[in-house]
Amino acid sequence: MAPRALSLTAYLAYARGTPASGTAPALPHRPLGPLVWAHADGVEPARTLANLCSRMQLQRPEITVALSGNMAAQPDALAVTLPADHPAECERFVASLRPDILLWNALALRPALLHAAHRHGTHMMALDLPDSGWTSPAPRWLPDPAPATLALFDSLHTAGNTVAGRLRRLGLDPDRIRKGAALLDTAQPLPNDDDTHQNLVSLLAGRPVWLAAHLRAEEAHDILRAHRRALRLAHRLLLIMVPETEDEALSIAQTVRGAQMRVCHWDMGEMPDENTQVLLVEGPEQLGLWYRLAPLAFLGGSLVTGTGGHDPYEAATLGAAILYGPNVGRHLGAYSRLVEAGAARIVRDADSLASAVSNLVAPDQAATMAHAGWDVISSGAKSVDRVITEVFDTLDARGAA
C-alpha cells in the first residue's frame, strides 16, 4: 500500500503547487438535515443516479441531495459546481457542503476533492466500477494516483462480478468491495388496464403478436414491409403500431392506408378480429397494455437518425424481447447490456427486421430473450436496493436522519 499512498501524496503536493483558479465557483449553501452528494459523468450514469436519488427521497423526504457532474437540475435538489482539483479550493468546498454521503459514479477521479471529502468524514461510495479506465488530472510523469484515490472510498460497488478481482489486485480492501451488477435506470413499470388486457388476450386467441413502439413516421414503411414478409411464414401474425406523437400518428396512418392491409383503428373504438393484420394506435398512452400483450417489441426512433432511440428498460421490465435499429446513441449502454445478456437484437433494415420477427415471434424464442432481460432488470434493481440500504444504514448509524 505504501507506493500507492505515496502516489496520492505526490499528486496532492503537485496540485498544491499549481495556481488556484481565479474564478472559483460559489460555495454551496448547505441546508439543515442529512445531505447526500451525488456525482456522475455521462448521460446514462447521471440518469441512473438521479433515479436512485429520487427513490431515496421518496422514502426519506428529510434528505437533501446535492447534484454535480452531468446530473440534471432537479427542483428538490441542490445543484453544485465543483471547484478545480486544487487542495485548498476542494477543502473549502467540502467544508461548506459537509456531505454525509458521497455517491460517485464517474471514471474521472478528482483526487484532491475526494481526499478532502475523506478527511471530513464523508461516507464515500464508488458506484458501477469497471475493471479499468479511471482518469485523473495528474500529469503522466507522476505515479498514477487512481488506486490510492479509490482506496479512500468506504465501499466500492462493482459493475460486474469479474471486476472485484481487478480491484483486489490493485491492493484495495476486499471487505470494501461489493460484487454485483451495474445500476439500472428503471422507472416504475407502465400501468395497465387488466380488464382490457384480459379481453384482448381472449379475443386474439393465441395469435402471434409483435409491437412497434415509439414509432417515427420515417420508420413506418420499413415496419410494414417487414410485417408483410413475416406474414408469409405466420399468416395469423398481428402487428401493433404505436406512434411516438400525435403528428407521427397522422403520417403513419397515411402510410398504413397506402399499404392496403387490414387495419383496426383502436382509438376509433374498433376491435381486432381474426382478419386484422395491423392494430393502429394513436399514441403511447397505453403502452403498458401493448408491452404486456406482445412478447416481441421493436423500439422506434432507432432506424432513423437524430432521435437517439428510446429507453429499452421500459420494454424489458414488462417482459418483452427487444429489437432495435442502429441509432440508439442516447441509450447505447442499456442496449449493449441487454444484447450481451441475450435480451435484445439489432436490425439494420426491413429485411433483417422481417427475419428477426419471423424467428423470434415463436413463444419459446421470445420467452428466452424476455427471461434474459428480466435477469438484467432484477440484478440491476438489487444493486440499487443495496446502495440505498447502505445510505440509510449509514445515516441511521450517524444519527443524521
Wavefront OBJ file of the C-alpha trace (Angstrom):
o trace
v 0.000 0.000 0.000
v 2.925 2.378 0.617
v 3.689 3.115 -3.065
v 0.034 3.768 -3.782
v -0.316 6.057 -0.742
v 2.790 7.878 -1.915
v 1.221 8.356 -5.349
v -1.665 10.280 -3.790
v 0.731 12.272 -1.606
v 2.766 13.153 -4.679
v -0.335 14.243 -6.561
v -1.533 16.461 -3.711
v 1.899 18.074 -3.477
v 1.826 18.695 -7.224
v -1.721 20.121 -7.058
v -0.794 22.480 -4.196
v 1.976 23.877 -6.363
v -0.370 24.730 -9.209
v -2.024 28.180 -9.189
v -5.501 28.247 -7.662
v -8.209 29.156 -10.148
v -9.021 32.837 -10.235
v -12.777 32.248 -10.605
v -13.667 29.545 -8.112
v -17.384 28.651 -8.132
v -19.547 29.992 -5.345
v -19.503 27.816 -2.250
v -22.727 25.853 -1.761
v -25.165 26.810 0.988
v -25.857 23.677 2.984
v -29.405 23.261 4.319
v -30.138 21.582 7.623
v -30.549 17.817 7.825
v -28.796 14.880 6.167
v -27.158 15.581 2.819
v -26.254 13.101 0.077
v -23.909 14.362 -2.627
v -24.405 12.558 -5.957
v -21.854 12.949 -8.764
v -21.952 11.304 -12.195
v -20.249 11.708 -15.556
v -22.116 10.712 -18.717
v -25.793 10.804 -19.600
v -26.755 7.258 -18.597
v -24.870 7.183 -15.264
v -26.373 10.568 -14.391
v -29.890 9.442 -15.266
v -29.457 6.237 -13.275
v -28.113 8.055 -10.232
v -30.866 10.687 -10.412
v -33.497 7.949 -10.389
v -31.799 6.318 -7.387
v -31.751 9.635 -5.519
v -35.441 10.195 -6.258
v -36.230 6.832 -4.712
v -34.210 7.737 -1.635
v -36.067 10.997 -1.170
v -39.437 9.302 -1.572
v -38.557 7.093 1.372
v -36.678 9.748 3.360
v -38.016 13.225 2.449
v -35.708 14.833 5.011
v -32.658 14.026 2.855
v -31.225 16.820 0.739
v -29.478 15.704 -2.450
v -26.651 17.784 -3.946
v -26.019 17.116 -7.641
v -22.810 17.624 -9.618
v -21.202 16.491 -12.864
v -23.716 15.599 -15.582
v -26.590 15.388 -13.127
v -29.560 17.352 -14.473
v -31.051 20.006 -12.212
v -33.962 18.834 -10.078
v -36.480 21.072 -8.298
v -35.983 19.263 -4.983
v -32.168 19.037 -5.182
v -29.197 21.351 -4.671
v -27.080 21.912 -7.789
v -23.374 22.406 -7.033
v -20.442 23.261 -9.264
v -17.210 21.500 -8.384
v -14.041 23.510 -7.890
v -10.783 22.845 -9.690
v -8.917 19.891 -8.219
v -6.756 22.134 -6.051
v -6.435 21.043 -2.388
v -7.267 24.455 -0.888
v -10.308 25.007 -3.107
v -11.533 21.458 -2.534
v -11.120 21.859 1.213
v -13.277 24.998 1.222
v -15.905 23.338 -0.976
v -16.266 20.222 1.180
v -16.195 22.231 4.422
v -19.102 24.311 3.114
v -21.152 21.406 1.716
v -20.451 18.982 4.626
v -21.920 15.930 2.864
v -22.842 12.913 4.976
v -22.707 10.575 1.961
v -20.981 10.792 -1.420
v -22.266 8.683 -4.328
v -19.593 8.784 -7.048
v -20.484 7.315 -10.460
v -17.671 8.559 -12.685
v -14.445 7.236 -14.166
v -12.858 10.694 -13.950
v -11.408 10.766 -10.445
v -10.623 14.022 -8.644
v -8.021 13.013 -6.040
v -7.827 16.328 -4.163
v -11.611 16.636 -3.928
v -12.095 13.028 -2.838
v -9.245 13.333 -0.338
v -10.930 16.405 1.153
v -14.246 14.545 1.460
v -12.472 11.631 3.117
v -10.757 13.971 5.585
v -14.092 15.488 6.569
v -15.555 12.072 7.387
v -17.907 11.747 4.413
v -19.042 8.161 3.835
v -17.855 7.654 0.260
v -19.387 5.110 -2.127
v -17.998 4.411 -5.612
v -20.702 3.048 -7.939
v -20.655 0.984 -11.133
v -16.906 0.409 -11.011
v -15.458 -1.219 -14.158
v -12.143 -3.047 -14.196
v -10.194 -0.145 -15.731
v -10.474 3.254 -17.370
v -10.083 5.645 -14.431
v -8.556 9.012 -15.183
v -7.276 11.890 -13.075
v -5.758 15.352 -13.657
v -2.295 14.002 -12.747
v 0.440 14.600 -15.348
v 1.927 11.483 -16.907
v 5.249 11.845 -15.126
v 3.556 11.366 -11.725
v 2.722 7.863 -10.437
v -0.932 7.050 -11.100
v -2.991 8.227 -8.095
v -6.111 6.281 -9.128
v -5.574 3.183 -6.905
v -4.830 5.304 -3.833
v -7.821 7.525 -4.618
v -10.120 4.503 -4.923
v -8.790 3.307 -1.561
v -10.393 6.388 0.039
v -13.879 5.015 -0.617
v -15.713 3.217 2.163
v -17.407 0.917 -0.347
v -16.737 0.049 -3.978
v -19.755 -1.270 -5.883
v -18.702 -3.148 -9.000
v -20.419 -3.166 -12.385
v -19.911 -6.950 -12.656
v -18.581 -9.827 -10.603
v -15.322 -10.076 -12.553
v -14.330 -6.540 -11.568
v -13.746 -7.492 -7.943
v -10.580 -9.449 -8.770
v -9.130 -6.484 -10.623
v -9.800 -4.190 -7.657
v -8.176 -6.639 -5.259
v -5.103 -6.797 -7.478
v -4.875 -3.024 -7.193
v -4.473 -3.510 -3.454
v -7.962 -2.378 -2.424
v -9.501 -3.772 0.756
v -11.634 -6.816 -0.186
v -14.025 -6.041 2.678
v -14.988 -2.789 0.956
v -15.715 -4.374 -2.440
v -19.387 -5.079 -3.172
v -19.758 -7.511 -6.059
v -22.859 -7.080 -8.185
v -24.454 -5.912 -11.393
v -24.485 -2.413 -12.831
v -27.091 0.003 -11.537
v -30.071 0.452 -13.834
v -32.221 3.465 -14.611
v -35.564 1.712 -14.308
v -38.700 3.656 -13.542
v -41.894 2.057 -12.283
v -43.498 -0.317 -14.843
v -46.011 1.351 -17.123
v -49.620 0.920 -15.929
v -52.091 -1.499 -17.452
v -55.855 -1.934 -17.602
v -56.258 -5.557 -16.510
v -59.795 -5.944 -17.883
v -58.810 -4.665 -21.314
v -55.748 -6.891 -21.306
v -57.768 -9.995 -20.488
v -60.367 -9.166 -23.141
v -57.692 -8.793 -25.817
v -55.930 -11.981 -24.766
v -59.214 -13.861 -25.177
v -60.055 -12.101 -28.425
v -56.699 -12.807 -30.056
v -56.913 -16.474 -29.034
v -53.201 -17.254 -29.127
v -52.358 -15.314 -32.291
v -48.672 -14.334 -32.593
v -48.261 -10.617 -31.884
v -45.423 -8.153 -32.229
v -45.244 -4.486 -31.382
v -43.614 -1.437 -32.969
v -43.443 1.101 -30.106
v -42.452 4.796 -30.110
v -42.580 4.625 -33.901
v -41.490 7.522 -36.082
v -43.189 8.266 -39.391
v -40.000 7.594 -41.370
v -39.876 4.062 -39.967
v -43.441 3.044 -40.806
v -42.702 1.888 -44.355
v -39.921 -0.472 -43.203
v -42.082 -1.797 -40.358
v -44.968 -2.604 -42.695
v -42.644 -4.135 -45.270
v -41.123 -6.369 -42.590
v -44.590 -7.331 -41.377
v -45.751 -8.248 -44.868
v -42.729 -10.533 -45.277
v -43.217 -12.122 -41.876
v -46.883 -12.826 -42.706
v -45.743 -15.263 -45.396
v -44.474 -17.587 -42.663
v -47.025 -16.738 -39.978
v -50.279 -15.717 -41.672
v -52.063 -15.000 -38.346
v -49.356 -12.589 -37.184
v -50.664 -9.285 -35.789
v -48.655 -6.049 -35.720
v -49.468 -3.343 -33.155
v -48.177 0.079 -34.232
v -47.786 2.758 -31.544
v -46.573 6.163 -32.815
v -44.427 8.394 -30.625
v -46.571 11.521 -31.078
v -49.900 12.646 -32.497
v -48.175 14.204 -35.513
v -46.337 10.949 -36.166
v -49.659 9.112 -35.869
v -51.252 11.106 -38.691
v -48.395 10.386 -41.071
v -48.168 6.716 -40.051
v -51.927 6.278 -40.632
v -51.450 7.511 -44.207
v -48.612 5.034 -44.736
v -50.749 2.193 -43.380
v -53.624 3.102 -45.701
v -51.223 3.017 -48.637
v -50.046 -0.467 -47.671
v -53.564 -1.856 -48.259
v -53.505 -4.078 -45.182
v -56.456 -4.951 -42.979
v -56.308 -2.392 -40.178
v -58.047 -1.991 -36.819
v -58.134 1.634 -35.575
v -58.021 1.179 -31.818
v -58.774 4.766 -30.811
v -61.873 4.803 -33.025
v -63.348 2.068 -30.860
v -62.628 -0.779 -33.285
v -61.589 -4.217 -32.008
v -59.271 -6.627 -33.859
v -60.762 -9.735 -35.400
v -59.286 -12.843 -36.990
v -58.615 -10.988 -40.252
v -56.874 -7.948 -38.707
v -53.247 -7.623 -39.771
v -52.392 -4.271 -38.152
v -53.753 -2.717 -34.963
v -53.071 1.028 -35.195
v -52.916 3.168 -32.049
v -52.742 6.977 -31.983
v -50.216 7.423 -29.166
v -48.143 5.813 -26.407
v -50.578 6.387 -23.533
v -51.466 2.677 -23.238
v -48.010 1.246 -23.910
v -48.177 -0.716 -20.655
v -51.023 -2.712 -22.205
v -49.284 -3.302 -25.534
v -45.965 -4.381 -23.982
v -47.831 -6.947 -21.895
v -49.748 -8.199 -24.919
v -46.821 -8.515 -27.363
v -43.908 -10.807 -26.461
v -41.702 -9.135 -29.102
v -41.201 -5.369 -29.420
v -39.335 -3.231 -31.914
v -38.383 0.091 -30.317
v -38.734 3.021 -32.689
v -36.582 6.062 -33.146
v -33.728 3.662 -33.864
v -33.926 3.217 -37.650
v -33.745 6.983 -38.181
v -31.036 9.425 -37.195
v -31.428 12.346 -34.844
v -33.597 10.824 -32.123
v -31.127 8.648 -30.204
v -33.554 5.784 -29.704
v -35.729 5.047 -26.707
v -35.131 3.560 -23.258
v -35.166 -0.260 -23.674
v -35.693 -0.981 -19.973
v -39.283 0.224 -20.341
v -39.984 -2.818 -22.522
v -37.681 -5.289 -20.751
v -39.340 -4.560 -17.393
v -42.649 -5.767 -18.831
v -41.273 -8.980 -20.333
v -40.795 -8.055 -23.984
v -37.990 -9.354 -26.162
v -36.430 -6.346 -27.893
v -35.490 -5.492 -31.471
v -33.929 -2.141 -32.335
v -32.122 -0.256 -35.089
v -28.559 1.104 -35.076
v -29.318 4.676 -33.944
v -29.615 4.379 -30.156
v -26.807 6.660 -29.042
v -28.708 8.115 -26.078
v -29.169 4.644 -24.572
v -26.221 2.744 -26.000
v -25.084 1.368 -22.636
v -28.532 -0.021 -21.864
v -28.895 -1.710 -25.264
v -25.360 -3.121 -25.062
v -26.118 -4.623 -21.665
v -29.296 -6.265 -22.944
v -27.588 -7.547 -26.098
v -24.798 -9.065 -24.018
v -27.401 -10.856 -21.914
v -29.260 -12.127 -24.997
v -32.337 -9.963 -24.365
v -32.108 -7.661 -27.399
v -31.084 -7.903 -31.044
v -30.120 -5.198 -33.514
v -31.664 -4.975 -37.007
v -30.462 -2.792 -39.862
v -33.391 -2.551 -42.265
v -36.752 -4.011 -43.217
v -35.241 -7.306 -44.453
v -33.279 -8.019 -41.269
v -36.277 -6.917 -39.206
v -38.562 -9.324 -41.077
v -36.123 -12.201 -40.498
v -35.835 -11.380 -36.801
v -39.598 -11.149 -36.354
v -40.135 -14.458 -38.153
v -37.541 -16.176 -35.956
v -38.398 -14.612 -32.621
v -42.176 -14.340 -32.649
v -42.306 -18.025 -31.670
v -43.262 -18.106 -27.968
v -40.239 -20.108 -26.834
v -37.768 -17.803 -28.612
v -39.309 -14.602 -27.288
v -39.618 -16.075 -23.803
v -35.912 -16.911 -23.691
v -34.994 -13.333 -24.576
v -37.553 -11.883 -22.201
v -36.215 -14.009 -19.343
v -32.689 -12.785 -20.065
v -33.960 -9.203 -19.983
v -35.674 -9.776 -16.670
v -32.429 -11.125 -15.226
v -30.702 -7.864 -16.199
v -33.505 -5.769 -14.707
v -33.695 -7.716 -11.448
v -29.911 -7.766 -10.978
v -29.710 -4.008 -11.521
v -32.632 -3.428 -9.157
v -30.874 -5.429 -6.451
v -27.793 -3.245 -6.862
v -29.914 -0.094 -6.490
v -31.573 -1.508 -3.367
v -28.181 -2.367 -1.883
v -26.863 1.167 -2.413
v -29.968 2.751 -0.877
v -29.776 0.394 2.100
v -26.147 1.349 2.714
v -27.033 5.049 2.551
v -29.881 4.680 5.046
v -27.896 2.443 7.400
v -25.015 4.922 7.411
v -27.285 7.891 8.095
v -29.039 5.984 10.882
v -25.715 4.992 12.461
v -24.599 8.617 12.415
v -27.895 9.896 13.716
v -28.105 12.127 10.663
v -31.549 11.074 9.518
l 1 2 3 4 5 6 7 8 9 10 11 12 13 14 15 16 17 18 19 20 21 22 23 24 25 26 27 28 29 30 31 32 33 34 35 36 37 38 39 40 41 42 43 44 45 46 47 48 49 50 51 52 53 54 55 56 57 58 59 60 61 62 63 64 65 66 67 68 69 70 71 72 73 74 75 76 77 78 79 80 81 82 83 84 85 86 87 88 89 90 91 92 93 94 95 96 97 98 99 100 101 102 103 104 105 106 107 108 109 110 111 112 113 114 115 116 117 118 119 120 121 122 123 124 125 126 127 128 129 130 131 132 133 134 135 136 137 138 139 140 141 142 143 144 145 146 147 148 149 150 151 152 153 154 155 156 157 158 159 160 161 162 163 164 165 166 167 168 169 170 171 172 173 174 175 176 177 178 179 180 181 182 183 184 185 186 187 188 189 190 191 192 193 194 195 196 197 198 199 200 201 202 203 204 205 206 207 208 209 210 211 212 213 214 215 216 217 218 219 220 221 222 223 224 225 226 227 228 229 230 231 232 233 234 235 236 237 238 239 240 241 242 243 244 245 246 247 248 249 250 251 252 253 254 255 256 257 258 259 260 261 262 263 264 265 266 267 268 269 270 271 272 273 274 275 276 277 278 279 280 281 282 283 284 285 286 287 288 289 290 291 292 293 294 295 296 297 298 299 300 301 302 303 304 305 306 307 308 309 310 311 312 313 314 315 316 317 318 319 320 321 322 323 324 325 326 327 328 329 330 331 332 333 334 335 336 337 338 339 340 341 342 343 344 345 346 347 348 349 350 351 352 353 354 355 356 357 358 359 360 361 362 363 364 365 366 367 368 369 370 371 372 373 374 375 376 377 378 379 380 381 382 383 384 385 386 387 388 389 390 391 392 393 394 395 396 397 398 399 400 401
